[in-house]
Amino acid sequence: MKQTKKITRIILTTLVILVGLGGILLTFINASAIRVAAIGDSITYGSGIANRDQNNYPSTLQHLLGIKYRVKNFGSSGRTAMWTGNKPYIEEQSYEDSLNFSPDIVVLMFGTNDSKAQNWIDKEAFKKQYRRLIQSYRKLESDPVVYLCTPATPYYINENTRGTMNFNIQQDKVNEIVEACKELAEELEIELVNINEVTKGHPEWFTLDGIHPDANGAKAIAKAVYHTIKK
């Protein structure tokens, strides 16, 4: 009986030690991991996706990159890159949190909400204001590598084929924004991830409302970002 109790105490003590070591190891892994900040609007946040916490694109990107990376989702729904927009990202707590995260990698994806009639000015105004947002990350002490994503392809639903889309998204302005992102990427010498091209021809990923991708669309976005980071 005494021997059994002694063995039980040894086993329990060993388990406690292993749990403690596991916590220390996890802390070390998190501290040494490459920090990736996913910045954007509701598409980055994962609005409308079933099991959002697991299936949004930053979570999928984390799975693809593995434990050497730490991906954090700083997406905020409805936000614009332009500070003159109705919901500027730079006025959000998510923006401050993303800066304080001291990222090694920044992935930016805005433009969908900037295309709204109430927000859009013109391509040059968009570039000027988006440039300022991008540069705020490039100036961080952590000196992150910045990746610039074009906005996803928006789709009409319910057999509509003209006019504004859901949420007042304007397809022609999204197209201008895609070109603006390409120009900014070239000007600032940063990598472009053409999410607009990745999501083109895939309306089946956007059946919820034509704007927000499902889990399959989020996976396609994550894969595109992953391959750009790892190339």
ZIUR-V925271 format. One record per helix or strand. SS is the DSSP state (~ for helix, > for strand). FROM is the first residue (numbers start at 1). LEN is the number of residues. If there is no record, write none. Layout:
# ZIUR-V925271
((SS | FROM | LEN) (SS | FROM | LEN))
This chain:
# ZIUR-V925271
((~ | 2 | 31) (> | 34 | 7) (~ | 42 | 4) (~ | 52 | 4) (~ | 57 | 9) (> | 69 | 7) (> | 80 | 1) (> | 88 | 1) (~ | 89 | 3) (~ | 93 | 8) (> | 105 | 5) (~ | 113 | 3) (~ | 123 | 16) (> | 145 | 5) (~ | 166 | 3) (~ | 171 | 18) (> | 191 | 3) (~ | 195 | 5) (~ | 203 | 4) (~ | 215 | 16))
